[in-house]
Amino acid sequence: MTSHLVHVALLLISSVLPLQTAPQAGAQAGANASQAVVLNATEAAKALPSSVFFRGQSASVQGRNSGGVQFSKDSMMLATLVDTSGYSSQLQQKYQAYLITEEPIEIGGHRLEPGAYGCGFVAGDLFLVMDIGGHDLFSVASTRDAGLRRPTPLQVVAAPEGNQYRFYEGRSFVTFTQAH
């Protein structure tokens, strides 16, 4: 019951904070309410809690290694690296980041409903998404971007294909879109 209450509290925090946090002018000045705006680490960190709950434990977030997309005034997707030192080495291999989405998104043909998820880039060029209990939901192939000029531990950028975004860990990425 306690873990359920913590999960509910985190979901409430993630849905209330974006209403209080507007993207800064640095995100994309002039964007109107119908245009999605990519959030850099500073902007995303303002909306993220300092720690997140996943598989029975709390982990500190790395706000400097975060990013996201503000789809509209009232909805966003955020991702951040987490400190997984308290987790088993087996779980650490696949749980590197925390993803919170207020809108359904699609990653590699898989629909991800609003909620909080653990995820990570794993061996074999795969991106794995898990539910809050650490159960694998799906995995998709990730792509290595050798041409990325300045890889960072985690970032979200607009994809050249338009209305798509890339979620990077280092040079590896997956493409996602807002699902309709």
C-alpha positions in Angstrom: 0.0 0.0 0.0 2.8 2.4 0.9 4.5 2.0 -2.5 1.2 2.6 -4.2 0.8 5.9 -2.3 4.3 7.0 -3.2 3.5 6.2 -6.9 0.3 8.2 -6.7 2.1 11.1 -5.1 4.8 11.1 -7.8 2.2 11.2 -10.5 0.5 14.1 -8.8 3.7 16.0 -8.5 4.6 15.4 -12.2 1.1 16.6 -13.2 1.0 19.7 -11.0 4.6 21.0 -11.4 4.3 21.5 -15.2 1.3 23.8 -14.7 3.5 26.0 -12.5 6.6 25.9 -14.8 6.6 27.7 -18.1 9.4 26.9 -20.6 12.1 29.6 -20.6 12.7 31.8 -23.6 15.8 29.7 -24.4 13.6 26.7 -25.3 12.1 28.1 -28.5 11.0 31.7 -28.3 7.7 32.4 -30.0 6.2 28.9 -29.7 2.5 29.0 -29.3 0.3 26.6 -27.2 -0.1 24.3 -30.2 3.6 23.8 -30.9 5.7 21.4 -29.0 8.9 22.8 -27.4 12.0 20.8 -26.6 13.2 21.4 -23.0 16.9 21.5 -22.2 18.3 20.1 -18.9 17.8 23.3 -17.0 14.1 23.6 -18.0 13.3 19.9 -17.5 15.0 19.9 -14.1 12.7 22.6 -12.8 9.7 20.3 -13.3 11.3 17.1 -12.0 11.1 15.9 -8.4 14.5 15.5 -6.6 14.0 11.8 -6.3 11.8 9.2 -8.0 10.2 5.9 -6.9 11.0 2.7 -8.9 10.7 -0.9 -7.9 10.4 -0.4 -4.2 13.1 2.3 -3.8 13.7 6.0 -4.2 16.5 7.2 -6.4 18.0 10.7 -6.8 17.5 12.3 -10.2 20.4 13.9 -12.2 18.7 17.1 -13.2 21.8 18.2 -15.2 21.2 15.0 -17.3 17.6 15.5 -18.2 15.4 16.8 -21.1 11.9 16.7 -22.4 9.2 18.0 -24.6 6.5 20.4 -23.6 3.7 19.3 -26.0 1.2 22.0 -24.8 0.8 24.4 -22.0 -0.5 21.6 -19.8 1.4 18.5 -20.9 4.9 17.3 -21.2 7.3 14.4 -21.4 10.4 14.4 -19.2 13.4 12.1 -18.9 16.3 12.1 -16.5 19.2 9.9 -15.5 18.9 8.5 -12.0 21.4 7.3 -9.4 20.9 3.6 -9.4 23.6 2.7 -6.8 21.0 1.1 -4.4 19.7 -1.3 -7.0 21.1 -4.7 -7.9 23.7 -4.8 -10.6 21.3 -6.8 -12.8 18.7 -4.0 -12.6 21.3 -1.3 -13.0 22.2 -2.7 -16.4 18.7 -1.8 -17.7 17.4 0.9 -15.4 19.4 4.1 -16.1 16.7 6.7 -16.7 13.2 7.7 -15.5 10.6 8.8 -18.0 7.4 10.7 -17.1 4.8 11.5 -19.7 1.5 13.3 -19.4 0.6 12.5 -23.0 0.6 9.1 -24.8 3.8 8.8 -26.8 5.0 6.2 -29.3 8.4 4.7 -29.3 9.3 2.2 -32.1 5.6 1.4 -32.8 4.8 0.9 -29.1 2.3 3.1 -27.4 3.3 4.4 -23.9 0.4 5.7 -21.9 0.7 8.6 -19.5 2.7 7.6 -16.4 6.1 7.1 -15.0 8.5 4.4 -16.3 12.1 3.1 -15.9 14.1 2.8 -19.0 17.6 2.3 -20.3 19.8 1.6 -23.3 21.1 -1.9 -23.0 23.6 -4.2 -24.7 22.7 -5.2 -28.2 21.6 -1.7 -29.2 18.3 -2.0 -27.4 16.1 0.6 -25.5 14.1 -1.1 -22.8 11.0 0.4 -21.1 9.8 -1.0 -17.7 6.7 -0.2 -15.6 7.1 1.3 -12.1 7.5 -2.2 -10.6 10.5 -3.0 -12.8 8.6 -5.3 -15.2 9.8 -5.2 -18.8 7.1 -3.6 -21.1 8.9 -3.6 -24.4 12.2 -3.1 -26.1 13.1 -1.5 -29.4 16.2 -1.2 -31.4 18.3 1.9 -30.7 20.4 3.8 -33.2 24.0 5.0 -32.8 24.6 8.6 -34.1 28.3 8.8 -34.9 27.7 12.3 -36.3 26.4 13.8 -33.1 28.7 16.7 -32.3 28.5 16.9 -28.6 27.0 13.8 -27.0 25.9 14.2 -23.4 24.8 11.6 -20.9 21.1 12.3 -21.7 19.3 14.7 -23.9 16.1 15.2 -25.9 16.3 16.9 -29.3 13.9 17.5 -32.2 14.4 15.0 -35.0 14.9 16.1 -38.5 11.8 14.3 -39.6 9.5 16.9 -38.0 7.0 16.2 -35.1 9.4 13.5 -33.9 12.0 13.7 -31.1 15.1 11.8 -30.3 15.9 10.6 -26.8 19.7 10.2 -26.5 21.9 8.5 -24.0 25.4 9.4 -25.2 25.4 8.7 -29.0 22.5 6.1 -28.8 19.0 7.2 -29.4 15.4 6.2 -30.0 12.8 8.3 -31.8 9.5 9.1 -30.2 6.4 11.0 -31.2 3.3 12.2 -29.4 0.7 9.5 -30.0 -2.8 10.5 -31.2 
